Each structure stands twice: as structure tokens, then as C-alpha cells.
């Protein structure tokens, strides 16, 4: 699915690394963050800014830096947040640039040329690529001159590139249309038998027609007869109130009356430009309702949405058909991720990944006296390596939500829950050997004792033949296994285990007991002398 990223202007950053240590935090703040909330196509910007490259670096420094930067993109491109989407776009743009320029990206001279190209100013001109690289590009119609005076304003350069791309697409579409057979551009009317011209689909709608036919829908001919471009949105957060967040969505006023917006937590199943029945679109997500305004050629919609990560899908309605636009995504007061609970004796340590922009977490958990609540800051969380729930003896649940800045306000995220692991119950046992021989064997008495009542235990007695005691039941010979054993608190339960006659040898034998059950247990064995058989 193609996403669209509106053009964003931001200042060039200074050197990222004088000591060749990649500053991931600064790169995220000064390069990734300005693009947050805008998706799709990266702006035609400064390559040195995007790659955080200094023209004075050597080839070795370039190789180390590019490796670190690409690894940062790969690590940051995982996740549901908008920064992950930006890093995915950067990876795609990097792959395309690597295919076009190849080994030149490791050449400091090539980066110096990029610096001369992108640092605008009086008397500077844009340089073209070498002839061998230019031959790999597709043929263009109405190719611009090889040298164009560079302009100081970045938005003029981006607007010029946008217009050129549109001209190239229109020229290419016209060339493809002119090569089609004449029989495909006309059809015979069934009523009178005379040739009737079929309305031509504009070049900008070719993707919509293909997507509509793949979806099995029949587009409206009147809708396809005129060029309807997919709508593009810009969205920003204005604040938070009563558990909801206020957002402002903007788009071109040309489709102010016909444009509708739906939001959901999952991406839409249609590509941008698809032409679908209105009923199909209204079955997706929730309608974004609010106050609409039109001013200076731009339409805005002020609305309230719940906290969380949402995708906003615009579509332009034309009678019973609609053209799907490019969706944008925005995360507001997102919940914690990777919520875990680990038992540490009587205590439980709860850990999670903080969402971006959050500063305070609210933790609630079940206790014998009811539900308890506490707060922890990010600094306190880092200092204690998590949030400790003391004396969590009984099973229960923990719920974690965070406070996140939304514009000038704060919003509380949805809570996420994790089950507290049960406490391990201490169980001890002793071994007593009976010296009476019965049918060529000896009996062994195993006495078990627990601090609390336990039910449905599986007791396994193992004979070990190695020099060391068996660490588990799988590292020895099972002498006996009793299922469904119940223990009463502080009362001994005795089990009789037959021990066969063992061959004499120099090394001793070992007897050890293991327990399994619905709750975890900590088994304490007897003295080592009573566990050894000679």
C-alpha cells in the first residue's frame, strides 16, 4: 500500500559525529521527528541531512557511518508508531539510491558534489549525474535543461520536482495511449450499430481502475470520466480533554464538500485511488465527525478521537461511488508495549517499553485488601529496573497506563494488563531406608511436608548413576512416580518407594525427589548423606 508524505521543510543540522560515534538520539530528534505523522513519500530534501554525512569524511569513515545509520533504520523500522513508517521509507529510498549510484555512495567526492548541489546560494547550479548513470534512467519527455539555477527556498525546489513528475507521468500516459490499437478505443453500440467513443480514463485514474477491477467492483463511468485525484490529508494534535484527544485534519478545499474521512486502528484493504461503492467504504472503521471550516483554499476538520494509534482514510464521494485517498496515521497517548511480570521471591517485577513522549506510569494491581495503585516516573523506573510489587503472595493482575504529552495537555493511555505469576510454595522431603529385605529389594520412605495445602501433585523419585546428583528427573532412572498426591499444610505425607538390588561399584548411587503440579514449588532436599546409596 502506498503512503503519501507531504513536503516538510526543516533546517540543516550540524555535524552529527566528530568522533565517528553515531548519535541515534539526535538523529531521531532532528531528522526523524520532523516527519512524524506524515506518511508516504519522502520530501525532495538534502541527502547530507538525510544521511547525516559530513563532506570532509574519508571513505573509511563513510563506510562505518553508513553501516551504523542503516542498522539504526532497520532497528527503528519495527513497530506500530509513525517513526517506524518513516524509517521504512528511508530504507526504501536508500535501496533505490544504491541501485542508481552504486559504489559512488562510498566515495567522499560524490558527497562533496551533493553538498555543492544542495547548499543553495547565489551563483550555484545543480549538477547532472555522469553519462553512464544517466543511461540507466527511463526516457523522459520534455527533459529539463542539464543545468538549472538553484534557488535558495526549499519549497520552490520541491514544487518544481513535483510539477516535473506530473508532466512526465502525463507524457508517458499519452505515449502509451497512442500505441494502443484503434479497436480498443471504440466500440459498436448495440442499438444502432454505429461507433460510439468510450470515455477515456485520465492518466491519474489508471491505478484506481485497476484496483477497482481487481476488487471485483464496477466503477461509475461518470466518475471515471473526469480526473479525481486521491485526497491527501495533513493531521496534527491540538490537545487532550476528558480522555479524548483533539485533532485537526486539513486538505485541499477543492473537495471540501464531497470529502469524508474514516478512522480505524488497522490499515484499509484498498489501495490509494481505488474506486469503490460508498457502502463498502462506510463499512470500514468509524466516521470522523466534527466541525468543518474552509479558509484560504484549505478545508479543516476539528474532531475528537480516543487515545491510541489510528489511521485516517479520506475518500471523495461522487453519487454512489467514492475514490479512496491516501491515509495518514497518528499515535496519541499510545499504551505501553512488551508488558511482562517476573517473580522474584515474594515480590513481582513488572517491566514494559515506554511509548514516546510519556513521563509517568500508573500501576494498579490486585492485593488481599483490594486493588492498590502507585505511580513511577521514567527516571525511577530506570533506577530500579522496573516496577516492584512487594509481597505479591496471591495470584492476580497488574494494569499499567501512562501519561503522555498531547500538545500542551496530557492524556492517559489505555491500560494493558499482565497476570502476576504465582508464588513458589516451599516443599521439603526426607528419605528413610528400611533395612528389611522383601523379595530381594529394599523399601525407601519419602516424607513430604509443605507450608500450605497443595493438591494434584506428581512426585517422581529418581535413581542417579553419575558422579553428581541428577539435576532433573530426565537425568536418571525413575524408580517410582505417584500422581494425584495431596499435601496438607505442615503435615507429613509418606510414600513408600521400592529400591531394587543394585550392583556393587566404587561410585555411589543417588536418590532424589522431584515435584510437578498446578502451582510452582521450591523443593528442599534432605542432607546429602541420606541421598547417597553405596
VEXDREN-2710 file (C-alpha; in Angstrom, 1 decimal):
% VEXDREN-2710
k/r/px/py/pz
1/UNK/0.0/0.0/0.0
2/UNK/1.4/3.4/-0.9
3/UNK/1.5/6.1/1.6
4/UNK/1.9/9.8/1.0
5/UNK/4.1/12.2/2.9
6/UNK/3.5/15.9/2.5
7/UNK/6.6/18.0/1.9
8/UNK/8.3/19.0/5.1
9/UNK/10.9/21.7/5.5
10/UNK/13.4/21.6/8.3
11/UNK/16.8/23.2/9.0
12/UNK/20.0/21.5/8.1
13/UNK/21.6/20.0/11.2
14/UNK/25.3/20.5/12.1
15/UNK/27.9/17.7/12.3
16/UNK/26.5/14.5/13.9
17/UNK/29.8/13.0/14.9
18/UNK/33.2/14.4/15.3
19/UNK/34.4/11.2/16.9
20/UNK/32.6/9.0/14.4
21/UNK/30.1/7.8/17.1
22/UNK/26.6/7.8/15.5
23/UNK/24.2/9.9/17.7
24/UNK/21.0/8.0/17.3
25/UNK/19.1/10.1/19.8
26/UNK/20.0/13.3/17.9
27/UNK/19.2/11.8/14.5
28/UNK/15.8/10.7/15.8
29/UNK/15.1/14.2/17.2
30/UNK/16.4/16.3/14.3
31/UNK/15.7/14.2/11.2
32/UNK/13.0/11.6/12.0
33/UNK/10.8/13.6/14.4
34/UNK/10.1/16.5/11.9
35/UNK/8.5/13.8/9.6
36/UNK/6.3/12.2/12.3
37/UNK/2.7/11.9/11.4
38/UNK/3.2/12.3/7.7
39/UNK/3.4/9.2/5.6
40/UNK/4.1/8.1/2.1
41/UNK/6.7/9.9/0.0
42/UNK/9.9/11.5/1.4
43/UNK/10.4/15.1/0.5
44/UNK/13.0/16.0/-2.1
45/UNK/15.5/17.2/0.5
46/UNK/19.1/17.3/1.3
47/UNK/20.9/13.9/1.1
48/UNK/23.6/15.0/3.5
49/UNK/20.9/15.9/6.0
50/UNK/19.0/12.6/5.5
51/UNK/22.2/10.5/5.8
52/UNK/23.9/12.8/8.4
53/UNK/27.1/12.8/6.4
54/UNK/29.9/15.4/6.6
55/UNK/31.6/16.2/3.3
56/UNK/35.1/16.1/4.9
57/UNK/34.9/12.4/5.9
58/UNK/37.2/9.8/4.4
59/UNK/36.0/6.6/2.6
60/UNK/36.6/4.5/5.8
61/UNK/34.6/7.0/7.9
62/UNK/31.8/6.9/5.4
63/UNK/31.6/3.1/5.3
64/UNK/31.4/2.9/9.1
65/UNK/28.8/5.7/9.4
66/UNK/26.5/4.3/6.6
67/UNK/26.6/0.9/8.2
68/UNK/25.6/2.4/11.6
69/UNK/22.9/4.5/10.0
70/UNK/21.3/1.7/8.1
71/UNK/21.4/-0.5/11.1
72/UNK/19.6/2.2/13.0
73/UNK/16.9/2.4/10.3
74/UNK/16.4/-1.4/10.4
75/UNK/16.1/-1.4/14.2
76/UNK/13.7/1.6/14.3
77/UNK/11.5/0.4/11.4
78/UNK/9.9/-2.2/13.6
79/UNK/6.7/-1.2/15.5
80/UNK/3.3/0.5/15.0
81/UNK/4.4/4.1/15.6
82/UNK/4.9/6.7/12.9
83/UNK/8.7/6.8/13.3
84/UNK/8.8/3.2/12.2
85/UNK/6.9/4.2/9.0
86/UNK/9.4/7.0/8.3
87/UNK/12.4/4.6/8.7
88/UNK/10.7/2.2/6.3
89/UNK/10.5/5.0/3.8
90/UNK/14.2/5.8/4.4
91/UNK/15.1/2.2/3.8
92/UNK/13.2/2.1/0.5
93/UNK/14.8/5.4/-0.6
94/UNK/18.2/4.1/0.3
95/UNK/17.8/0.9/-1.7
96/UNK/16.6/2.9/-4.7
97/UNK/19.6/5.3/-4.4
98/UNK/22.0/2.4/-4.0
99/UNK/20.7/0.9/-7.2
100/UNK/21.1/4.1/-9.1
101/UNK/24.5/5.3/-7.9
102/UNK/26.1/2.1/-6.7
103/UNK/29.6/2.4/-5.2
104/UNK/29.5/6.2/-5.5
105/UNK/27.9/6.4/-2.1
106/UNK/31.3/5.3/-0.6
107/UNK/33.1/8.0/-2.5
108/UNK/33.7/11.2/-0.5
109/UNK/33.9/13.2/-3.7
110/UNK/30.4/12.2/-4.6
111/UNK/29.1/13.5/-1.2
112/UNK/31.0/16.8/-1.8
113/UNK/29.1/17.2/-5.1
114/UNK/25.9/16.6/-3.2
115/UNK/26.9/19.3/-0.7
116/UNK/27.6/21.7/-3.5
117/UNK/24.2/20.8/-5.1
118/UNK/22.0/21.1/-2.0
119/UNK/23.6/24.1/-0.2
120/UNK/21.8/26.7/-2.2
121/UNK/23.0/30.2/-2.8
122/UNK/23.8/32.8/-5.5
123/UNK/25.8/31.5/-8.4
124/UNK/25.3/27.8/-7.6
125/UNK/24.0/25.4/-10.2
126/UNK/22.6/21.9/-10.0
127/UNK/25.0/19.3/-11.4
128/UNK/23.8/16.4/-13.5
129/UNK/25.0/12.8/-13.0
130/UNK/27.7/11.2/-15.2
131/UNK/26.6/9.9/-18.6
132/UNK/26.9/6.2/-17.6
133/UNK/24.5/6.7/-14.7
134/UNK/22.1/8.8/-16.7
135/UNK/21.7/6.0/-19.2
136/UNK/20.1/3.8/-16.5
137/UNK/17.2/6.2/-16.1
138/UNK/14.0/5.8/-18.1
139/UNK/13.5/8.1/-21.0
140/UNK/11.8/11.4/-20.1
141/UNK/9.6/13.6/-22.2
142/UNK/10.2/17.4/-22.0
143/UNK/13.5/16.8/-20.2
144/UNK/14.6/19.9/-18.3
145/UNK/17.9/21.6/-19.1
146/UNK/21.1/20.0/-17.7
147/UNK/21.9/23.0/-15.5
148/UNK/19.2/24.9/-13.7
149/UNK/19.9/27.8/-11.4
150/UNK/19.5/26.6/-7.8
151/UNK/17.1/28.6/-5.6
152/UNK/17.5/29.4/-2.0
153/UNK/14.0/28.4/-1.0
154/UNK/13.5/24.7/-0.5
155/UNK/9.7/24.7/-1.2
156/UNK/10.3/26.1/-4.7
157/UNK/12.7/23.2/-5.5
158/UNK/10.2/20.7/-4.2
159/UNK/7.3/22.3/-6.1
160/UNK/9.4/22.2/-9.3
161/UNK/10.2/18.5/-8.8
162/UNK/6.5/17.7/-8.2
163/UNK/5.4/19.5/-11.4
164/UNK/8.1/17.7/-13.4
165/UNK/6.9/14.4/-12.1
166/UNK/3.3/15.1/-13.1
167/UNK/4.4/16.2/-16.6
168/UNK/6.4/13.1/-17.0
169/UNK/3.5/10.9/-15.9
170/UNK/1.1/12.6/-18.3
171/UNK/3.6/12.4/-21.2
172/UNK/4.2/8.7/-20.5
173/UNK/0.4/8.0/-20.3
174/UNK/-0.1/9.8/-23.6
175/UNK/2.6/7.8/-25.3
176/UNK/1.1/4.5/-24.1
177/UNK/-2.4/5.6/-25.3
178/UNK/-1.2/6.5/-28.7
179/UNK/0.3/3.0/-29.2
180/UNK/-2.9/1.2/-28.5
181/UNK/-4.9/-0.3/-31.4
182/UNK/-7.8/1.7/-32.6
183/UNK/-10.2/-1.1/-32.0
184/UNK/-9.6/-0.8/-28.2
185/UNK/-10.6/2.9/-28.2
186/UNK/-14.0/2.5/-29.6
187/UNK/-16.9/0.0/-29.5
188/UNK/-20.1/-0.6/-31.6
189/UNK/-23.3/0.5/-29.9
190/UNK/-25.8/-2.4/-29.6
191/UNK/-28.8/-0.3/-30.5
192/UNK/-27.8/1.4/-33.7
193/UNK/-24.6/-0.3/-34.7
194/UNK/-22.7/2.9/-35.1
195/UNK/-19.2/3.6/-33.5
196/UNK/-19.5/5.2/-30.1
197/UNK/-16.5/6.7/-28.4
198/UNK/-15.7/5.3/-25.0
199/UNK/-14.9/8.0/-22.4
200/UNK/-11.1/7.9/-21.9
201/UNK/-9.8/7.3/-18.4
202/UNK/-7.4/10.0/-17.3
203/UNK/-3.9/9.0/-16.6
204/UNK/-4.2/9.8/-12.9
205/UNK/-7.1/7.3/-12.6
206/UNK/-5.4/4.3/-14.1
207/UNK/-4.4/2.9/-10.8
208/UNK/-7.9/3.4/-9.5
209/UNK/-9.5/1.5/-12.4
210/UNK/-7.0/-1.4/-11.9
211/UNK/-7.6/-1.6/-8.2
212/UNK/-11.4/-1.4/-8.7
213/UNK/-11.4/-4.2/-11.2
214/UNK/-9.2/-6.4/-9.0
215/UNK/-11.7/-5.9/-6.2
216/UNK/-14.5/-7.1/-8.4
217/UNK/-16.3/-3.7/-8.3
218/UNK/-17.9/-1.9/-11.3
219/UNK/-16.8/1.7/-11.3
220/UNK/-19.2/4.6/-12.2
221/UNK/-18.4/5.8/-15.8
222/UNK/-19.3/9.3/-14.9
223/UNK/-16.8/9.2/-12.0
224/UNK/-14.1/7.8/-14.2
225/UNK/-14.8/10.4/-17.0
226/UNK/-13.2/13.2/-15.0
227/UNK/-9.9/13.3/-13.2
228/UNK/-10.5/12.8/-9.5
229/UNK/-7.1/12.8/-7.6
230/UNK/-6.9/10.9/-4.4
231/UNK/-7.2/13.2/-1.4
232/UNK/-4.2/14.0/0.8
233/UNK/-4.6/14.8/4.4
234/UNK/-2.4/16.6/7.0
235/UNK/-3.2/15.9/10.6
236/UNK/-1.9/17.3/13.9
237/UNK/-2.9/17.1/17.6
238/UNK/-4.3/20.1/19.3
239/UNK/-4.7/18.9/22.9
240/UNK/-6.5/16.4/25.2
241/UNK/-9.7/16.6/27.3
242/UNK/-11.7/14.1/29.3
243/UNK/-9.8/11.1/28.0
244/UNK/-10.1/12.1/24.3
245/UNK/-7.7/14.0/22.0
246/UNK/-8.5/16.9/19.8
247/UNK/-7.1/16.7/16.2
248/UNK/-7.2/19.0/13.2
249/UNK/-7.3/17.4/9.8
250/UNK/-6.6/19.6/6.7
251/UNK/-7.0/19.1/3.0
252/UNK/-7.5/21.0/-0.2
253/UNK/-10.7/23.0/-0.3
254/UNK/-11.4/21.7/-3.9
255/UNK/-13.1/18.6/-2.4
256/UNK/-14.3/20.2/0.8
257/UNK/-18.0/19.2/0.4
258/UNK/-17.5/15.8/-1.1
259/UNK/-14.7/14.5/1.1
260/UNK/-15.3/12.2/4.0
261/UNK/-12.9/10.6/6.5
262/UNK/-13.0/7.4/8.4
263/UNK/-10.6/6.2/11.0
264/UNK/-9.6/2.8/12.3
265/UNK/-6.8/1.0/14.1
266/UNK/-5.9/-1.1/11.1
267/UNK/-4.9/-0.1/7.5
268/UNK/-7.7/-0.2/4.9
269/UNK/-7.7/-3.2/2.4
270/UNK/-7.8/-0.9/-0.6
271/UNK/-5.0/0.9/-2.5
272/UNK/-5.0/4.7/-2.8
273/UNK/-7.0/5.7/-5.9
274/UNK/-9.4/2.7/-5.7
275/UNK/-13.0/3.5/-6.9
276/UNK/-15.5/1.6/-4.6
277/UNK/-19.1/1.8/-3.7
278/UNK/-19.8/4.2/-0.9
279/UNK/-21.4/1.4/1.1
280/UNK/-18.2/-0.6/1.0
281/UNK/-16.2/2.3/2.5
282/UNK/-18.8/3.2/5.2
283/UNK/-18.4/-0.4/6.5
284/UNK/-14.8/0.3/7.3
285/UNK/-13.8/2.0/10.6
286/UNK/-15.6/4.9/12.1
287/UNK/-16.7/8.2/10.6
288/UNK/-14.6/11.2/11.7
289/UNK/-17.2/13.8/12.7
290/UNK/-16.5/17.3/13.8
291/UNK/-16.6/21.0/12.9
292/UNK/-15.6/21.9/9.3
293/UNK/-14.1/25.1/8.1
294/UNK/-12.9/26.4/4.8
295/UNK/-10.3/29.3/4.7
296/UNK/-7.8/30.4/2.1
297/UNK/-8.2/27.4/-0.1
298/UNK/-7.8/24.9/2.7
299/UNK/-10.5/22.9/4.5
300/UNK/-10.1/21.8/8.1
301/UNK/-12.0/19.4/10.4
302/UNK/-11.8/19.7/14.2
303/UNK/-12.7/16.4/15.8
304/UNK/-12.2/14.4/19.0
305/UNK/-10.8/10.8/18.9
306/UNK/-9.9/8.3/21.6
307/UNK/-6.3/7.9/22.6
308/UNK/-4.2/5.4/20.7
309/UNK/-2.7/4.8/17.2
310/UNK/-5.2/5.5/14.4
311/UNK/-5.2/5.6/10.6
312/UNK/-7.3/8.2/8.8
313/UNK/-8.6/7.3/5.4
314/UNK/-10.1/10.1/3.2
315/UNK/-12.5/9.4/0.3
316/UNK/-14.2/11.6/-2.2
317/UNK/-17.9/10.8/-2.7
318/UNK/-19.5/11.0/-6.2
319/UNK/-23.1/9.8/-6.1
320/UNK/-22.9/6.1/-5.1
321/UNK/-19.1/5.8/-5.8
322/UNK/-16.1/7.0/-3.9
323/UNK/-12.4/7.4/-4.6
324/UNK/-10.1/6.3/-1.8
325/UNK/-7.4/8.7/-0.8
326/UNK/-4.0/8.2/0.9
327/UNK/-4.3/7.5/4.6
328/UNK/-2.2/9.1/7.3
329/UNK/-1.5/7.8/10.8
330/UNK/-1.1/9.5/14.1
331/UNK/-0.4/8.0/17.6
332/UNK/-1.7/9.9/20.6
333/UNK/-1.1/8.6/24.1
334/UNK/-0.2/5.1/23.0
335/UNK/-0.2/2.3/25.5
336/UNK/2.9/0.5/26.8
337/UNK/4.4/-2.4/24.9
338/UNK/6.0/-5.7/25.9
339/UNK/4.4/-5.7/29.4
340/UNK/6.0/-8.5/31.5
341/UNK/5.8/-9.7/35.1
342/UNK/8.5/-11.8/36.7
343/UNK/8.5/-13.4/40.1
344/UNK/11.4/-12.5/42.5
345/UNK/10.7/-14.5/45.6
346/UNK/7.6/-12.9/47.3
347/UNK/7.9/-9.8/45.1
348/UNK/7.0/-9.4/41.4
349/UNK/8.9/-7.1/39.0
350/UNK/6.7/-5.6/36.2
351/UNK/8.5/-4.3/33.1
352/UNK/7.4/-2.6/29.9
353/UNK/8.6/-0.4/27.0
354/UNK/7.6/3.2/27.4
355/UNK/5.8/4.9/24.5
356/UNK/7.4/8.0/23.2
357/UNK/6.5/11.2/25.0
358/UNK/5.3/9.5/28.2
359/UNK/6.8/10.6/31.5
360/UNK/4.7/8.9/34.2
361/UNK/3.2/5.4/34.6
362/UNK/0.2/4.4/36.8
363/UNK/0.3/0.8/38.0
364/UNK/-2.7/-0.9/39.6
365/UNK/-2.6/-4.5/41.0
366/UNK/-4.8/-6.8/43.0
367/UNK/-3.9/-7.4/46.6
368/UNK/-5.5/-9.2/49.5
369/UNK/-7.1/-6.0/50.7
370/UNK/-8.4/-4.9/47.3
371/UNK/-6.8/-3.0/44.4
372/UNK/-3.7/-1.0/45.1
373/UNK/-2.3/1.8/42.9
374/UNK/1.1/3.5/42.6
375/UNK/3.0/5.8/40.2
376/UNK/6.5/5.7/38.9
377/UNK/8.5/8.1/36.7
378/UNK/10.8/7.1/33.9
379/UNK/13.8/8.0/36.0
380/UNK/12.5/5.9/38.9
381/UNK/11.8/3.0/36.5
382/UNK/15.3/3.1/35.1
383/UNK/16.9/3.3/38.5
384/UNK/15.0/0.2/39.8
385/UNK/15.0/-1.8/36.5
386/UNK/11.2/-1.9/36.6
387/UNK/8.3/-1.6/39.0
388/UNK/8.4/-3.8/42.1
389/UNK/5.2/-5.1/43.6
390/UNK/6.1/-6.1/47.2
391/UNK/4.7/-9.2/48.9
392/UNK/2.6/-10.3/45.9
393/UNK/1.7/-13.6/47.5
394/UNK/-1.6/-14.3/45.9
395/UNK/-2.2/-14.6/42.1
396/UNK/-3.6/-11.5/40.5
397/UNK/-3.4/-9.0/37.7
398/UNK/-1.4/-5.8/37.1
399/UNK/-2.6/-3.0/34.9
400/UNK/-0.3/-0.3/33.5
401/UNK/-1.2/3.0/31.8
402/UNK/1.0/6.1/31.1
403/UNK/0.5/9.8/30.9
404/UNK/1.7/11.3/27.6
405/UNK/2.0/14.9/26.4
406/UNK/-0.5/15.8/23.7
407/UNK/0.3/19.3/22.5
408/UNK/0.1/21.4/25.7
409/UNK/-2.1/18.9/27.6
410/UNK/-1.6/15.3/28.9
411/UNK/-3.6/12.3/28.2
412/UNK/-3.8/8.9/29.9
413/UNK/-3.3/5.9/27.6
414/UNK/-5.4/2.7/27.6
415/UNK/-4.3/0.3/30.3
416/UNK/-2.7/-3.0/29.5
417/UNK/-2.8/-6.0/31.8
418/UNK/-0.5/-8.8/32.7
419/UNK/-1.0/-11.8/35.0
420/UNK/1.1/-11.9/38.1
421/UNK/3.0/-15.2/38.3
422/UNK/2.0/-17.4/41.3
423/UNK/4.4/-17.6/44.2
424/UNK/6.5/-20.8/44.5
425/UNK/5.4/-22.9/47.5
426/UNK/8.3/-24.4/49.6
427/UNK/8.2/-28.2/50.0
428/UNK/10.7/-30.3/51.8
429/UNK/11.2/-34.0/51.9
430/UNK/13.3/-36.6/53.8
431/UNK/14.5/-40.1/52.9
432/UNK/14.5/-43.1/55.2
433/UNK/15.8/-46.5/54.2
434/UNK/14.2/-49.7/55.7
435/UNK/16.8/-52.4/56.3
436/UNK/14.3/-55.2/55.9
437/UNK/14.7/-57.3/52.7
438/UNK/11.5/-58.0/50.9
439/UNK/11.6/-60.2/47.9
440/UNK/15.1/-59.2/47.1
441/UNK/14.6/-55.5/47.4
442/UNK/14.7/-52.6/50.0
443/UNK/12.0/-50.1/50.7
444/UNK/12.6/-46.3/50.9
445/UNK/10.2/-44.0/52.8
446/UNK/9.8/-40.5/51.3
447/UNK/8.2/-38.0/53.7
448/UNK/6.9/-34.7/52.1
449/UNK/5.9/-31.6/54.0
450/UNK/4.6/-28.2/52.7
451/UNK/3.8/-24.8/54.2
452/UNK/0.4/-24.6/52.5
453/UNK/-2.2/-27.0/51.2
454/UNK/-1.2/-28.4/47.8
455/UNK/-3.3/-30.7/45.5
456/UNK/-2.8/-32.9/42.5
457/UNK/1.0/-33.1/42.7
458/UNK/3.1/-35.5/40.7
459/UNK/6.0/-37.0/42.8
460/UNK/8.9/-38.5/40.9
461/UNK/11.7/-40.4/42.6
462/UNK/14.9/-40.8/40.5
463/UNK/18.0/-43.0/40.9
464/UNK/21.1/-41.3/39.6
465/UNK/24.2/-43.2/38.4
466/UNK/26.5/-40.3/37.6
467/UNK/29.2/-38.9/39.9
468/UNK/26.9/-35.9/40.6
469/UNK/23.3/-35.9/41.7
470/UNK/20.7/-35.8/38.9
471/UNK/19.7/-32.1/38.2
472/UNK/16.3/-33.2/36.9
473/UNK/14.0/-36.2/36.5
474/UNK/15.3/-36.7/32.9
475/UNK/18.9/-37.3/34.1
476/UNK/18.2/-40.5/36.0
477/UNK/16.3/-43.8/36.2
478/UNK/12.7/-43.3/37.5
479/UNK/12.1/-45.6/40.5
480/UNK/8.5/-44.5/41.1
481/UNK/6.1/-41.8/40.1
482/UNK/2.9/-41.0/42.1
483/UNK/0.2/-38.9/40.6
484/UNK/-2.6/-37.0/42.4
485/UNK/-0.7/-36.5/45.7
486/UNK/-2.3/-34.0/48.1
487/UNK/-0.4/-32.3/50.9
488/UNK/-1.9/-30.7/53.9
489/UNK/-0.1/-27.7/55.4
490/UNK/2.6/-28.7/58.0
491/UNK/1.6/-32.4/57.9
492/UNK/3.9/-35.0/56.6
493/UNK/2.8/-37.3/53.8
494/UNK/4.8/-40.6/53.5
495/UNK/5.3/-42.5/50.3
496/UNK/6.9/-46.0/50.1
497/UNK/9.3/-46.5/47.2
498/UNK/10.8/-49.9/46.4
499/UNK/14.6/-49.9/45.7
500/UNK/16.0/-52.8/43.7
501/UNK/19.2/-54.6/44.4
502/UNK/22.0/-52.5/42.8
503/UNK/25.3/-53.8/41.5
504/UNK/28.3/-53.0/43.7
505/UNK/30.6/-50.4/42.3
506/UNK/33.1/-47.8/43.5
507/UNK/30.9/-44.8/42.7
508/UNK/27.8/-44.1/44.8
509/UNK/24.2/-44.0/43.7
510/UNK/21.9/-41.1/44.3
511/UNK/18.2/-40.9/45.3
512/UNK/16.4/-37.6/44.6
513/UNK/12.8/-36.5/44.6
514/UNK/11.1/-34.0/42.1
515/UNK/7.6/-32.4/42.2
516/UNK/5.3/-31.1/39.5
517/UNK/1.9/-29.5/40.0
518/UNK/-0.6/-26.8/39.1
519/UNK/1.4/-24.2/41.1
520/UNK/5.2/-23.8/41.2
521/UNK/7.1/-25.3/44.1
522/UNK/10.6/-25.0/45.6
523/UNK/11.8/-28.3/46.8
524/UNK/14.3/-28.6/49.6
525/UNK/16.1/-31.9/49.9
526/UNK/17.5/-33.8/52.9
527/UNK/21.2/-33.9/53.9
528/UNK/23.4/-35.3/51.2
529/UNK/24.4/-38.3/53.2
530/UNK/20.8/-39.6/53.2
531/UNK/20.5/-39.2/49.4
532/UNK/23.6/-41.4/48.7
533/UNK/23.5/-45.2/48.3
534/UNK/26.6/-47.3/48.4
END
